[in-house]
Amino acid sequence: MRAVTRRRTSSATRAGWWFVSFGGATAGPPPYDARVRIVAIGLVAGVFSALFGVGGGIVAVPLLVLFADIPERVATATSLGAIGITALAGVSFFAVRGDVDVGHAALVGLPAALGALAGTWLQQRVSTAILSYGFAVLLTGVGVWLLLP
């Protein structure tokens, strides 16, 4: 197992802080203002997720890129990690109430896990510019679809 370390990227260089990744040299944590922005992004993503039923990533990734100056690939991976924590909290609450249908969860979750592996494989082979434009098209399409009667 590889050790968790930190490395700099071009975006992180502009922001002047380091982020956690696998491989690379170690360094200190991000400064206070970056941590505050990331916590605020998490709160906004959580509220939007609960309020509108959208995936946290659709809110968190653009906010992490725009307001925390985190590179897009890192923002995507960070969002996936956060979604895992959020999902665990949510399913725990619903499980206590007896509302979790484990069979349906497996029917959705297992193929979704395979899709996540395929998506991660593909994301590593596509340029950042294509990812940015593709995500913008997705968000625009969803916005237009929601506005149509």
Backbone as JSON Lines, residues from 0, in Angstrom:
{"i":0,"aa":"M","n":[0.84,-1.18,0.0],"ca":[0.0,0.0,0.0],"c":[0.88,1.23,0.0]}
{"i":1,"aa":"R","n":[0.55,2.18,-0.88],"ca":[1.35,3.39,-0.98],"c":[0.97,4.38,0.11]}
{"i":2,"aa":"A","n":[1.96,5.12,0.57],"ca":[1.72,6.1,1.63],"c":[1.01,7.33,1.07]}
{"i":3,"aa":"V","n":[0.15,7.9,1.88],"ca":[-0.52,9.14,1.5],"c":[0.47,10.28,1.68]}
{"i":4,"aa":"T","n":[0.69,11.03,0.63],"ca":[1.57,12.19,0.7],"c":[0.9,13.35,-0.01]}
{"i":5,"aa":"R","n":[1.61,14.43,-0.13],"ca":[1.06,15.64,-0.75],"c":[1.94,16.06,-1.91]}
{"i":6,"aa":"R","n":[1.31,16.66,-2.93],"ca":[2.09,17.17,-4.05],"c":[1.44,18.43,-4.57]}
{"i":7,"aa":"R","n":[2.19,19.21,-5.32],"ca":[1.71,20.46,-5.87],"c":[1.28,20.28,-7.32]}
{"i":8,"aa":"T","n":[0.26,21.02,-7.73],"ca":[-0.13,21.06,-9.14],"c":[-0.1,22.51,-9.57]}
{"i":9,"aa":"S","n":[-0.32,22.75,-10.87],"ca":[-0.3,24.11,-11.36],"c":[-1.36,24.96,-10.68]}
{"i":10,"aa":"S","n":[-2.59,24.45,-10.52],"ca":[-3.63,25.21,-9.85],"c":[-3.31,25.4,-8.38]}
{"i":11,"aa":"A","n":[-2.82,24.32,-7.75],"ca":[-2.47,24.42,-6.34],"c":[-1.31,25.39,-6.16]}
{"i":12,"aa":"T","n":[-0.43,25.49,-7.15],"ca":[0.68,26.43,-7.07],"c":[0.15,27.85,-7.03]}
{"i":13,"aa":"R","n":[-0.85,28.16,-7.88],"ca":[-1.45,29.49,-7.86],"c":[-2.09,29.77,-6.51]}
{"i":14,"aa":"A","n":[-2.74,28.77,-5.94],"ca":[-3.39,28.96,-4.64],"c":[-2.35,28.97,-3.52]}
{"i":15,"aa":"G","n":[-1.18,28.41,-3.78],"ca":[-0.11,28.42,-2.8],"c":[-0.26,27.4,-1.7]}
{"i":16,"aa":"W","n":[-0.97,26.32,-1.93],"ca":[-1.09,25.3,-0.9],"c":[-1.0,23.92,-1.52]}
{"i":17,"aa":"W","n":[-0.81,22.95,-0.66],"ca":[-0.62,21.56,-1.07],"c":[-1.88,20.78,-0.83]}
{"i":18,"aa":"F","n":[-2.07,19.72,-1.56],"ca":[-3.23,18.86,-1.33],"c":[-2.76,17.43,-1.15]}
{"i":19,"aa":"V","n":[-3.62,16.61,-0.54],"ca":[-3.28,15.22,-0.27],"c":[-3.47,14.39,-1.53]}
{"i":20,"aa":"S","n":[-2.51,13.55,-1.83],"ca":[-2.63,12.62,-2.95],"c":[-1.76,11.4,-2.64]}
{"i":21,"aa":"F","n":[-1.74,10.46,-3.55],"ca":[-0.9,9.28,-3.39],"c":[0.38,9.49,-4.18]}
{"i":22,"aa":"G","n":[1.52,9.43,-3.53],"ca":[2.81,9.64,-4.19],"c":[3.25,11.08,-4.03]}
{"i":23,"aa":"G","n":[4.51,11.37,-4.33],"ca":[5.01,12.74,-4.26],"c":[5.64,13.05,-2.91]}
{"i":24,"aa":"A","n":[6.0,14.32,-2.73],"ca":[6.67,14.76,-1.5],"c":[5.64,15.22,-0.48]}
{"i":25,"aa":"T","n":[6.01,15.21,0.78],"ca":[5.1,15.64,1.84],"c":[5.23,17.14,2.06]}
{"i":26,"aa":"A","n":[4.16,17.75,2.54],"ca":[4.15,19.17,2.87],"c":[3.04,19.41,3.87]}
{"i":27,"aa":"G","n":[2.89,20.66,4.31],"ca":[1.89,20.99,5.31],"c":[0.48,21.06,4.75]}
{"i":28,"aa":"P","n":[-0.5,21.21,5.63],"ca":[-1.91,21.28,5.21],"c":[-2.21,22.62,4.54]}
{"i":29,"aa":"P","n":[-3.38,22.71,3.86],"ca":[-3.75,23.98,3.24],"c":[-3.96,25.04,4.3]}
{"i":30,"aa":"P","n":[-3.82,26.31,3.94],"ca":[-4.02,27.37,4.93],"c":[-5.47,27.44,5.39]}
{"i":31,"aa":"Y","n":[-5.67,28.19,6.46],"ca":[-6.98,28.3,7.09],"c":[-8.07,28.72,6.1]}
{"i":32,"aa":"D","n":[-7.83,29.76,5.29],"ca":[-8.87,30.25,4.38],"c":[-9.27,29.2,3.35]}
{"i":33,"aa":"A","n":[-8.33,28.38,2.89],"ca":[-8.67,27.31,1.95],"c":[-9.53,26.25,2.64]}
{"i":34,"aa":"R","n":[-9.2,25.92,3.87],"ca":[-10.0,24.94,4.61],"c":[-11.41,25.46,4.84]}
{"i":35,"aa":"V","n":[-11.54,26.74,5.17],"ca":[-12.87,27.34,5.38],"c":[-13.69,27.28,4.1]}
{"i":36,"aa":"R","n":[-13.07,27.61,2.96],"ca":[-13.79,27.53,1.68],"c":[-14.23,26.1,1.39]}
{"i":37,"aa":"I","n":[-13.38,25.14,1.65],"ca":[-13.71,23.73,1.37],"c":[-14.85,23.26,2.28]}
{"i":38,"aa":"V","n":[-14.83,23.66,3.55],"ca":[-15.92,23.32,4.47],"c":[-17.22,23.96,3.99]}
{"i":39,"aa":"A","n":[-17.17,25.23,3.58],"ca":[-18.37,25.91,3.07],"c":[-18.91,25.2,1.82]}
{"i":40,"aa":"I","n":[-18.02,24.76,0.95],"ca":[-18.44,24.03,-0.25],"c":[-19.14,22.74,0.15]}
{"i":41,"aa":"G","n":[-18.61,22.05,1.15],"ca":[-19.25,20.83,1.64],"c":[-20.65,21.1,2.17]}
{"i":42,"aa":"L","n":[-20.81,22.19,2.91],"ca":[-22.13,22.55,3.43],"c":[-23.11,22.86,2.3]}
{"i":43,"aa":"V","n":[-22.66,23.64,1.32],"ca":[-23.51,23.98,0.18],"c":[-23.89,22.73,-0.59]}
{"i":44,"aa":"A","n":[-22.93,21.85,-0.84],"ca":[-23.22,20.61,-1.57],"c":[-24.21,19.75,-0.8]}
{"i":45,"aa":"G","n":[-24.06,19.68,0.51],"ca":[-24.99,18.89,1.32],"c":[-26.39,19.45,1.3]}
{"i":46,"aa":"V","n":[-26.51,20.77,1.41],"ca":[-27.83,21.41,1.37],"c":[-28.49,21.18,0.01]}
{"i":47,"aa":"F","n":[-27.73,21.4,-1.07],"ca":[-28.29,21.21,-2.41],"c":[-28.68,19.75,-2.64]}
{"i":48,"aa":"S","n":[-27.87,18.84,-2.13],"ca":[-28.17,17.42,-2.29],"c":[-29.48,17.07,-1.61]}
{"i":49,"aa":"A","n":[-29.66,17.55,-0.39],"ca":[-30.88,17.23,0.35],"c":[-32.09,17.99,-0.2]}
{"i":50,"aa":"L","n":[-31.88,19.23,-0.59],"ca":[-32.97,20.08,-1.05],"c":[-33.49,19.68,-2.42]}
{"i":51,"aa":"F","n":[-32.58,19.4,-3.36],"ca":[-32.98,19.13,-4.74],"c":[-32.77,17.69,-5.17]}
{"i":52,"aa":"G","n":[-32.18,16.87,-4.32],"ca":[-31.96,15.47,-4.68],"c":[-30.88,15.29,-5.73]}
{"i":53,"aa":"V","n":[-29.99,16.26,-5.87],"ca":[-28.9,16.14,-6.84],"c":[-27.71,15.49,-6.17]}
{"i":54,"aa":"G","n":[-26.87,14.86,-6.97],"ca":[-25.64,14.29,-6.44],"c":[-24.72,15.41,-5.97]}
{"i":55,"aa":"G","n":[-24.05,15.2,-4.85],"ca":[-23.16,16.22,-4.31],"c":[-22.07,16.63,-5.27]}
{"i":56,"aa":"G","n":[-21.65,15.7,-6.15],"ca":[-20.58,16.0,-7.09],"c":[-20.97,17.05,-8.11]}
{"i":57,"aa":"I","n":[-22.23,17.1,-8.47],"ca":[-22.66,18.08,-9.47],"c":[-22.56,19.5,-8.93]}
{"i":58,"aa":"V","n":[-22.58,19.62,-7.61],"ca":[-22.41,20.91,-6.95],"c":[-20.97,21.08,-6.48]}
{"i":59,"aa":"A","n":[-20.42,20.05,-5.86],"ca":[-19.1,20.16,-5.22],"c":[-17.97,20.34,-6.22]}
{"i":60,"aa":"V","n":[-17.98,19.6,-7.32],"ca":[-16.84,19.68,-8.25],"c":[-16.66,21.09,-8.81]}
{"i":61,"aa":"P","n":[-17.71,21.72,-9.37],"ca":[-17.5,23.08,-9.87],"c":[-17.07,24.06,-8.78]}
{"i":62,"aa":"L","n":[-17.65,23.92,-7.58],"ca":[-17.28,24.83,-6.5],"c":[-15.84,24.62,-6.05]}
{"i":63,"aa":"L","n":[-15.39,23.37,-5.97],"ca":[-14.0,23.1,-5.6],"c":[-13.04,23.66,-6.63]}
{"i":64,"aa":"V","n":[-13.4,23.56,-7.9],"ca":[-12.54,24.08,-8.97],"c":[-12.52,25.62,-8.94]}
{"i":65,"aa":"L","n":[-13.71,26.23,-8.82],"ca":[-13.81,27.68,-8.92],"c":[-13.38,28.43,-7.67]}
{"i":66,"aa":"F","n":[-13.75,27.92,-6.5],"ca":[-13.54,28.69,-5.27],"c":[-12.42,28.16,-4.38]}
{"i":67,"aa":"A","n":[-12.01,26.92,-4.57],"ca":[-10.89,26.39,-3.79],"c":[-9.66,26.22,-4.66]}
{"i":68,"aa":"D","n":[-9.78,26.51,-5.95],"ca":[-8.66,26.43,-6.9],"c":[-8.02,25.05,-6.9]}
{"i":69,"aa":"I","n":[-8.87,24.03,-6.83],"ca":[-8.41,22.64,-6.85],"c":[-8.51,22.15,-8.29]}
{"i":70,"aa":"P","n":[-7.49,21.49,-8.82],"ca":[-7.54,20.97,-10.19],"c":[-8.73,20.02,-10.38]}
{"i":71,"aa":"E","n":[-9.26,19.99,-11.58],"ca":[-10.5,19.26,-11.85],"c":[-10.43,17.78,-11.5]}
{"i":72,"aa":"R","n":[-9.36,17.11,-11.85],"ca":[-9.25,15.69,-11.53],"c":[-9.24,15.47,-10.01]}
{"i":73,"aa":"V","n":[-8.53,16.33,-9.3],"ca":[-8.46,16.23,-7.84],"c":[-9.82,16.56,-7.23]}
{"i":74,"aa":"A","n":[-10.51,17.57,-7.79],"ca":[-11.85,17.92,-7.3],"c":[-12.81,16.76,-7.48]}
{"i":75,"aa":"T","n":[-12.72,16.07,-8.61],"ca":[-13.58,14.92,-8.86],"c":[-13.32,13.82,-7.83]}
{"i":76,"aa":"A","n":[-12.05,13.5,-7.63],"ca":[-11.7,12.46,-6.66],"c":[-12.08,12.87,-5.24]}
{"i":77,"aa":"T","n":[-11.88,14.13,-4.9],"ca":[-12.24,14.64,-3.58],"c":[-13.74,14.54,-3.36]}
{"i":78,"aa":"S","n":[-14.51,14.9,-4.39],"ca":[-15.96,14.81,-4.31],"c":[-16.42,13.37,-4.12]}
{"i":79,"aa":"L","n":[-15.82,12.44,-4.82],"ca":[-16.18,11.03,-4.66],"c":[-15.9,10.55,-3.24]}
{"i":80,"aa":"G","n":[-14.77,10.97,-2.69],"ca":[-14.47,10.62,-1.3],"c":[-15.49,11.2,-0.33]}
{"i":81,"aa":"A","n":[-15.87,12.44,-0.57],"ca":[-16.87,13.09,0.3],"c":[-18.23,12.42,0.16]}
{"i":82,"aa":"I","n":[-18.58,12.02,-1.06],"ca":[-19.87,11.36,-1.29],"c":[-19.93,10.04,-0.53]}
{"i":83,"aa":"G","n":[-18.81,9.33,-0.45],"ca":[-18.77,8.09,0.32],"c":[-19.09,8.34,1.79]}
{"i":84,"aa":"I","n":[-18.52,9.39,2.35],"ca":[-18.8,9.74,3.75],"c":[-20.26,10.14,3.92]}
{"i":85,"aa":"T","n":[-20.76,10.97,3.0],"ca":[-22.15,11.42,3.05],"c":[-23.11,10.24,2.92]}
{"i":86,"aa":"A","n":[-22.82,9.34,2.0],"ca":[-23.68,8.17,1.79],"c":[-23.73,7.3,3.04]}
{"i":87,"aa":"L","n":[-22.58,7.11,3.68],"ca":[-22.54,6.31,4.91],"c":[-23.41,6.94,6.0]}
{"i":88,"aa":"A","n":[-23.32,8.25,6.14],"ca":[-24.14,8.94,7.15],"c":[-25.62,8.8,6.82]}
{"i":89,"aa":"G","n":[-25.97,9.02,5.55],"ca":[-27.37,8.94,5.15],"c":[-27.95,7.55,5.29]}
{"i":90,"aa":"V","n":[-27.23,6.54,4.81],"ca":[-27.75,5.17,4.89],"c":[-27.84,4.7,6.34]}
{"i":91,"aa":"S","n":[-26.95,5.18,7.2],"ca":[-27.02,4.82,8.62],"c":[-28.31,5.36,9.23]}
{"i":92,"aa":"F","n":[-28.65,6.59,8.93],"ca":[-29.88,7.19,9.45],"c":[-31.1,6.43,8.96]}
{"i":93,"aa":"F","n":[-31.14,6.18,7.65],"ca":[-32.29,5.47,7.09],"c":[-32.36,4.02,7.57]}
{"i":94,"aa":"A","n":[-31.22,3.39,7.82],"ca":[-31.2,2.01,8.31],"c":[-31.81,1.92,9.7]}
{"i":95,"aa":"V","n":[-31.52,2.89,10.55],"ca":[-32.1,2.92,11.89],"c":[-33.62,2.99,11.8]}
{"i":96,"aa":"R","n":[-34.13,3.69,10.8],"ca":[-35.58,3.8,10.6],"c":[-36.16,2.59,9.88]}
{"i":97,"aa":"G","n":[-35.3,1.71,9.39],"ca":[-35.76,0.53,8.67],"c":[-36.16,0.79,7.23]}
{"i":98,"aa":"D","n":[-35.64,1.87,6.63],"ca":[-36.02,2.28,5.29],"c":[-35.07,1.82,4.19]}
{"i":99,"aa":"V","n":[-34.03,1.08,4.51],"ca":[-33.06,0.67,3.5],"c":[-33.49,-0.67,2.89]}
{"i":100,"aa":"D","n":[-33.69,-0.68,1.59],"ca":[-33.96,-1.91,0.85],"c":[-32.62,-2.39,0.3]}
{"i":101,"aa":"V","n":[-32.01,-3.32,0.99],"ca":[-30.66,-3.77,0.66],"c":[-30.61,-4.36,-0.75]}
{"i":102,"aa":"G","n":[-31.64,-5.1,-1.15],"ca":[-31.67,-5.69,-2.5],"c":[-31.65,-4.63,-3.59]}
{"i":103,"aa":"H","n":[-32.5,-3.61,-3.44],"ca":[-32.5,-2.53,-4.44],"c":[-31.2,-1.72,-4.39]}
{"i":104,"aa":"A","n":[-30.69,-1.53,-3.18],"ca":[-29.42,-0.81,-3.04],"c":[-28.31,-1.55,-3.78]}
{"i":105,"aa":"A","n":[-28.3,-2.87,-3.66],"ca":[-27.28,-3.66,-4.38],"c":[-27.5,-3.61,-5.88]}
{"i":106,"aa":"L","n":[-28.78,-3.64,-6.33],"ca":[-29.07,-3.57,-7.77],"c":[-28.62,-2.25,-8.38]}
{"i":107,"aa":"V","n":[-28.66,-1.18,-7.6],"ca":[-28.19,0.12,-8.07],"c":[-26.69,0.28,-7.82]}
{"i":108,"aa":"G","n":[-26.26,-0.09,-6.61],"ca":[-24.9,0.19,-6.18],"c":[-23.81,-0.62,-6.86]}
{"i":109,"aa":"L","n":[-24.05,-1.91,-7.08],"ca":[-23.0,-2.73,-7.71],"c":[-22.72,-2.31,-9.14]}
{"i":110,"aa":"P","n":[-23.73,-2.12,-9.99],"ca":[-23.43,-1.59,-11.33],"c":[-22.84,-0.18,-11.28]}
{"i":111,"aa":"A","n":[-23.29,0.63,-10.31],"ca":[-22.74,1.98,-10.18],"c":[-21.25,1.92,-9.83]}
{"i":112,"aa":"A","n":[-20.87,0.96,-8.99],"ca":[-19.45,0.8,-8.65],"c":[-18.63,0.42,-9.88]}
{"i":113,"aa":"L","n":[-19.17,-0.47,-10.7],"ca":[-18.49,-0.83,-11.95],"c":[-18.41,0.38,-12.88]}
{"i":114,"aa":"G","n":[-19.5,1.15,-12.95],"ca":[-19.5,2.37,-13.75],"c":[-18.48,3.38,-13.25]}
{"i":115,"aa":"A","n":[-18.33,3.47,-11.93],"ca":[-17.34,4.38,-11.36],"c":[-15.92,3.96,-11.73]}
{"i":116,"aa":"L","n":[-15.66,2.67,-11.72],"ca":[-14.34,2.18,-12.15],"c":[-14.09,2.51,-13.62]}
{"i":117,"aa":"A","n":[-15.1,2.28,-14.46],"ca":[-14.96,2.58,-15.89],"c":[-14.79,4.08,-16.11]}
{"i":118,"aa":"G","n":[-15.58,4.88,-15.38],"ca":[-15.48,6.33,-15.51],"c":[-14.12,6.86,-15.07]}
{"i":119,"aa":"T","n":[-13.58,6.29,-13.99],"ca":[-12.26,6.7,-13.51],"c":[-11.19,6.33,-14.53]}
{"i":120,"aa":"W","n":[-11.3,5.14,-15.1],"ca":[-10.35,4.71,-16.12],"c":[-10.4,5.68,-17.31]}
{"i":121,"aa":"L","n":[-11.61,6.02,-17.75],"ca":[-11.77,6.93,-18.89],"c":[-11.29,8.33,-18.56]}
{"i":122,"aa":"Q","n":[-11.6,8.81,-17.36],"ca":[-11.22,10.17,-16.96],"c":[-9.71,10.37,-16.99]}
{"i":123,"aa":"Q","n":[-8.96,9.33,-16.68],"ca":[-7.5,9.43,-16.67],"c":[-6.92,9.48,-18.08]}
{"i":124,"aa":"R","n":[-7.73,9.18,-19.08],"ca":[-7.25,9.12,-20.46],"c":[-7.76,10.27,-21.32]}
{"i":125,"aa":"V","n":[-8.56,11.16,-20.74],"ca":[-9.15,12.28,-21.46],"c":[-8.49,13.57,-20.95]}
{"i":126,"aa":"S","n":[-8.26,14.51,-21.84],"ca":[-7.62,15.76,-21.43],"c":[-8.52,16.54,-20.49]}
{"i":127,"aa":"T","n":[-7.89,17.37,-19.66],"ca":[-8.63,18.19,-18.71],"c":[-9.58,19.13,-19.42]}
{"i":128,"aa":"A","n":[-9.17,19.67,-20.56],"ca":[-10.05,20.57,-21.31],"c":[-11.32,19.86,-21.76]}
{"i":129,"aa":"I","n":[-11.19,18.65,-22.27],"ca":[-12.36,17.87,-22.69],"c":[-13.26,17.6,-21.49]}
{"i":130,"aa":"L","n":[-12.68,17.26,-20.35],"ca":[-13.46,17.02,-19.14],"c":[-14.23,18.27,-18.73]}
{"i":131,"aa":"S","n":[-13.56,19.42,-18.77],"ca":[-14.21,20.68,-18.38],"c":[-15.38,21.0,-19.3]}
{"i":132,"aa":"Y","n":[-15.16,20.9,-20.6],"ca":[-16.24,21.2,-21.55],"c":[-17.36,20.17,-21.45]}
{"i":133,"aa":"G","n":[-17.01,18.91,-21.27],"ca":[-18.02,17.88,-21.14],"c":[-18.89,18.09,-19.91]}
{"i":134,"aa":"F","n":[-18.26,18.47,-18.8],"ca":[-19.01,18.72,-17.57],"c":[-19.9,19.95,-17.74]}
{"i":135,"aa":"A","n":[-19.39,20.99,-18.41],"ca":[-20.18,22.19,-18.67],"c":[-21.39,21.86,-19.53]}
{"i":136,"aa":"V","n":[-21.2,21.02,-20.55],"ca":[-22.32,20.61,-21.41],"c":[-23.35,19.82,-20.59]}
{"i":137,"aa":"L","n":[-22.88,18.93,-19.73],"ca":[-23.79,18.17,-18.87],"c":[-24.62,19.09,-17.99]}
{"i":138,"aa":"L","n":[-23.96,20.03,-17.31],"ca":[-24.67,20.95,-16.43],"c":[-25.65,21.82,-17.2]}
{"i":139,"aa":"T","n":[-25.24,22.29,-18.38],"ca":[-26.12,23.11,-19.22],"c":[-27.33,22.28,-19.66]}
{"i":140,"aa":"G","n":[-27.08,21.06,-20.1],"ca":[-28.18,20.19,-20.53],"c":[-29.17,19.91,-19.42]}
{"i":141,"aa":"V","n":[-28.67,19.64,-18.23],"ca":[-29.56,19.41,-17.09],"c":[-30.35,20.67,-16.77]}
{"i":142,"aa":"G","n":[-29.7,21.82,-16.82],"ca":[-30.4,23.09,-16.55],"c":[-31.51,23.35,-17.56]}
{"i":143,"aa":"V","n":[-31.22,23.15,-18.85],"ca":[-32.23,23.36,-19.88],"c":[-33.37,22.37,-19.71]}
{"i":144,"aa":"W","n":[-33.05,21.1,-19.43],"ca":[-34.07,20.07,-19.25],"c":[-34.99,20.41,-18.08]}
{"i":145,"aa":"L","n":[-34.43,20.96,-17.0],"ca":[-35.25,21.33,-15.84],"c":[-36.15,22.52,-16.13]}
{"i":146,"aa":"L","n":[-35.75,23.39,-17.04],"ca":[-36.54,24.57,-17.38],"c":[-37.67,24.27,-18.35]}
{"i":147,"aa":"L","n":[-37.58,23.18,-19.09],"ca":[-38.62,22.84,-20.05],"c":[-39.86,22.33,-19.32]}
{"i":148,"aa":"P","n":[-41.06,22.7,-19.82],"ca":[-42.29,22.26,-19.15],"c":[-42.55,20.78,-19.29]}
